[in-house]
């Protein structure tokens, strides 16, 4: 069972992320818990302590539940096993990290930043959630069918990281998986060869469909990858956002699973 935490707000990005998370249930056993962080800055700073503060926090929680109620009612038709949401006041990244650690989740899911650009994408990767999350993070900017998967592979460590994460999240292996050994820069060729990558994938129960090489202008490559419903990348932390792969992913606007090496 993949224990999954999905961050939601009353917006389209959250609806897309939640629907994609529910779609995971078609290929794996998924236990979905939604969470909404109602940040105090939206309604002013808390005053006082004790009873006054507890009352203020209860009001924030009630306001947060009201905000997301319509979203959950709409999405419950897609996945009827949705639990009551966790709603709490506080700083978004702080509370998300606390819940991920406390709940021992296998996956964290959130919508893509709006607008989705290489700059907003890189800023999201620099957030504390991505820098410290104890589990893989799935960012979902668009709702696509979850069938064809593309893994960007750079070396043996990254290959094992990607396929061990896929095995944990999708133990049935009911996905079509391709790999790309291209680093998008000829001078930074990956050190792992295709035969070695296929061997590592098989160790984790995956049979690779194809090895793809992507070269050329970014716009053409983006169009070529639109058929994939999930991109998988193994990242080092701290996440370095100034590299060709991150810049390229910021143009794709595709669901991307970040696994930590």
C-alpha positions as CSV (number, residue, x, y, z in Angstrom):
1,X,0.0,0.0,0.0
2,X,1.5,3.3,-1.1
3,X,0.8,5.8,1.7
4,X,0.3,9.1,-0.2
5,X,0.0,12.7,1.1
6,X,-1.6,15.2,-1.4
7,X,-1.4,18.9,-0.7
8,X,-4.6,20.8,-1.8
9,X,-5.9,24.3,-2.0
10,X,-9.1,25.6,-3.6
11,X,-7.6,25.8,-7.1
12,X,-7.2,24.0,-10.4
13,X,-3.7,22.9,-9.7
14,X,-4.9,21.0,-6.6
15,X,-7.7,19.4,-8.5
16,X,-5.3,18.2,-11.1
17,X,-2.9,16.8,-8.5
18,X,-5.6,15.0,-6.6
19,X,-7.1,13.5,-9.7
20,X,-3.7,12.2,-10.8
21,X,-3.2,10.8,-7.3
22,X,-6.5,9.0,-7.6
23,X,-5.4,7.7,-11.0
24,X,-2.5,6.0,-9.2
25,X,-5.1,3.6,-7.7
26,X,-5.6,2.1,-11.1
27,X,-2.1,0.7,-11.2
28,X,-1.2,0.4,-7.5
29,X,-2.8,0.1,-4.0
30,X,-2.9,3.7,-2.8
31,X,-3.9,5.1,0.5
32,X,-4.6,8.8,-0.1
33,X,-4.6,11.5,2.6
34,X,-5.2,15.1,1.6
35,X,-3.8,18.0,3.6
36,X,-4.6,21.7,3.4
37,X,-2.3,24.3,5.1
38,X,-4.2,27.5,5.9
39,X,-1.4,30.0,6.2
40,X,-2.1,32.8,8.8
41,X,-0.8,35.5,6.4
42,X,-4.1,35.1,4.5
43,X,-6.2,36.3,7.5
44,X,-3.7,38.3,9.6
45,X,-1.3,37.4,12.3
46,X,-2.3,35.6,15.5
47,X,-2.6,37.7,18.6
48,X,-2.1,36.6,22.2
49,X,-1.7,33.1,23.4
50,X,-3.7,30.5,25.4
51,X,-7.4,30.6,24.9
52,X,-7.3,33.5,22.4
53,X,-4.7,31.7,20.2
54,X,-6.6,28.4,20.3
55,X,-9.8,30.1,19.3
56,X,-7.9,31.9,16.4
57,X,-6.5,28.6,15.2
58,X,-9.9,26.9,15.3
59,X,-11.3,29.7,13.2
60,X,-8.4,29.2,10.7
61,X,-9.1,25.5,10.5
62,X,-12.8,26.1,10.0
63,X,-12.1,28.6,7.2
64,X,-9.7,26.2,5.6
65,X,-12.2,23.3,5.6
66,X,-14.8,25.6,4.0
67,X,-12.3,26.6,1.3
68,X,-11.6,23.1,0.1
69,X,-15.0,21.5,0.7
70,X,-16.2,22.0,-2.9
71,X,-13.0,20.6,-4.3
72,X,-13.3,17.4,-2.2
73,X,-16.9,16.9,-3.0
74,X,-16.1,17.2,-6.8
75,X,-13.2,14.8,-6.6
76,X,-14.9,12.2,-4.4
77,X,-16.7,11.0,-7.5
78,X,-13.3,9.9,-8.9
79,X,-12.1,8.2,-5.8
80,X,-14.7,7.4,-3.2
81,X,-12.1,6.2,-0.6
82,X,-10.9,9.8,0.1
83,X,-10.4,10.4,3.8
84,X,-11.3,13.6,5.7
85,X,-8.6,16.2,4.9
86,X,-6.0,17.3,7.4
87,X,-6.5,21.0,7.8
88,X,-4.1,23.1,9.9
89,X,-2.8,26.6,10.2
90,X,0.9,27.4,9.8
91,X,3.7,27.7,7.3
92,X,3.1,25.4,4.3
93,X,6.6,23.8,4.0
94,X,7.0,23.4,7.7
95,X,3.7,21.7,8.3
96,X,4.0,19.5,5.2
97,X,7.4,18.3,6.4
98,X,6.1,17.6,9.8
99,X,3.3,15.5,8.5
100,X,5.5,13.6,6.0
101,X,7.8,12.6,8.8
102,X,5.1,11.9,11.4
103,X,2.9,9.9,9.0
104,X,5.8,8.0,7.4
105,X,4.4,8.5,3.9
106,X,5.7,6.8,0.8
107,X,4.9,9.6,-1.6
108,X,4.1,13.4,-1.5
109,X,2.0,14.8,-4.4
110,X,1.3,18.4,-5.3
111,X,0.2,20.5,-8.3
112,X,2.6,22.4,-10.4
113,X,3.3,26.1,-9.8
114,X,1.2,28.6,-11.6
115,X,2.2,29.8,-14.0
116,X,4.4,26.8,-14.9
117,X,7.7,28.2,-16.3
118,X,11.3,27.1,-15.9
119,X,11.7,29.9,-13.3
120,X,8.8,28.9,-11.2
121,X,9.7,25.3,-11.5
122,X,13.2,25.9,-10.3
123,X,11.9,28.0,-7.4
124,X,9.7,25.1,-6.4
125,X,12.6,22.7,-6.4
126,X,14.5,25.1,-4.1
127,X,11.7,24.9,-1.5
128,X,12.3,23.2,1.9
129,X,9.9,20.4,0.9
130,X,12.0,19.3,-2.0
131,X,15.2,19.8,-0.1
132,X,14.2,17.8,2.9
133,X,11.2,15.5,2.0
134,X,11.8,12.0,3.4
135,X,10.0,10.4,0.5
136,X,9.8,10.8,-3.3
137,X,7.9,14.0,-4.5
138,X,5.5,13.9,-7.4
139,X,4.7,17.3,-9.0
140,X,1.7,17.3,-11.3
141,X,1.2,20.3,-13.6
142,X,-1.1,18.5,-16.0
143,X,-3.5,15.6,-15.9
144,X,-2.3,12.8,-18.2
145,X,-2.9,9.1,-18.5
146,X,-0.5,7.1,-16.3
147,X,0.8,4.4,-18.7
148,X,4.0,5.4,-20.4
149,X,6.9,6.4,-18.2
150,X,10.3,7.9,-19.1
151,X,13.2,7.7,-16.7
152,X,16.2,10.0,-17.1
153,X,19.2,7.9,-16.1
154,X,22.7,9.4,-15.5
155,X,24.6,6.7,-13.6
156,X,24.3,3.4,-11.6
157,X,23.3,5.2,-8.4
158,X,20.6,7.2,-10.1
159,X,19.3,4.1,-12.0
160,X,18.9,2.1,-8.8
161,X,17.3,5.1,-7.1
162,X,14.7,5.5,-9.9
163,X,13.8,1.8,-10.2
164,X,13.7,1.1,-6.5
165,X,11.3,4.0,-6.1
166,X,9.1,2.8,-9.0
167,X,9.0,-0.7,-7.4
168,X,7.9,0.7,-4.1
169,X,5.2,2.9,-5.6
170,X,4.1,0.5,-8.4
171,X,4.9,-3.0,-7.2
172,X,2.8,-4.6,-9.9
173,X,4.9,-3.2,-12.7
174,X,1.9,-2.4,-14.9
175,X,3.6,0.4,-16.7
176,X,5.5,0.9,-20.0
177,X,8.9,2.2,-19.1
178,X,11.5,3.8,-21.3
179,X,14.8,5.2,-20.3
180,X,17.0,8.0,-21.6
181,X,20.7,8.0,-21.0
182,X,21.1,11.4,-22.7
183,X,22.0,14.2,-20.4
184,X,20.8,16.8,-23.0
185,X,24.4,18.0,-23.4
186,X,26.8,15.9,-25.5
187,X,29.8,16.9,-23.3
188,X,28.0,15.5,-20.2
189,X,27.3,12.0,-21.5
190,X,26.0,9.6,-18.9
191,X,28.4,7.1,-17.5
192,X,25.9,4.2,-17.5
193,X,25.5,2.1,-20.6
194,X,22.2,0.7,-21.9
195,X,22.9,-3.0,-21.0
196,X,23.9,-2.0,-17.5
197,X,20.7,0.1,-17.1
198,X,18.5,-2.8,-18.3
199,X,20.2,-5.2,-15.9
200,X,19.5,-2.8,-13.0
201,X,15.9,-2.3,-14.0
202,X,15.4,-6.1,-14.2
203,X,16.8,-6.5,-10.6
204,X,13.8,-4.4,-9.5
205,X,11.3,-6.3,-11.6
206,X,11.1,-3.9,-14.6
207,X,11.5,-4.7,-18.3
208,X,12.5,-1.7,-20.3
209,X,10.5,-1.1,-23.5
210,X,13.0,1.2,-25.2
211,X,16.0,3.4,-24.8
212,X,15.4,6.9,-26.1
213,X,17.9,9.5,-27.0
214,X,16.9,13.2,-27.2
215,X,18.9,15.7,-29.1
216,X,18.1,18.9,-30.8
217,X,16.2,22.1,-29.9
218,X,14.2,22.1,-26.7
219,X,10.9,22.9,-28.3
220,X,11.1,19.8,-30.6
221,X,12.1,17.7,-27.6
222,X,9.2,18.9,-25.5
223,X,6.7,18.0,-28.3
224,X,8.4,14.6,-28.6
225,X,7.9,13.8,-24.9
226,X,4.2,14.8,-24.7
227,X,3.2,11.1,-24.9
228,X,4.6,10.3,-21.5
229,X,2.4,10.4,-18.4
230,X,5.2,10.4,-15.9
231,X,8.8,11.5,-15.9
232,X,11.2,10.0,-13.3
233,X,14.4,11.7,-12.2
234,X,16.9,10.9,-9.5
235,X,18.2,14.0,-7.8
236,X,21.0,14.9,-5.5
237,X,20.3,17.1,-2.5
238,X,20.7,19.9,-2.0
239,X,18.9,20.2,-5.3
240,X,20.9,22.2,-7.9
241,X,18.5,24.0,-10.1
242,X,21.1,25.4,-12.5
243,X,21.7,22.4,-14.7
244,X,20.4,21.4,-18.2
245,X,18.1,18.7,-17.0
246,X,16.3,20.9,-14.5
247,X,16.0,23.7,-17.1
248,X,14.6,21.2,-19.6
249,X,12.1,19.7,-17.1
250,X,10.9,23.3,-16.4
251,X,9.7,23.4,-20.0
252,X,8.0,20.0,-20.1
253,X,4.9,20.6,-17.9
254,X,4.6,16.9,-17.3
255,X,4.0,14.9,-14.1
256,X,7.5,14.4,-12.6
257,X,8.6,12.1,-9.9
258,X,11.6,13.2,-8.0
259,X,13.6,10.5,-6.2
260,X,16.4,11.3,-3.8
261,X,19.8,9.7,-4.3
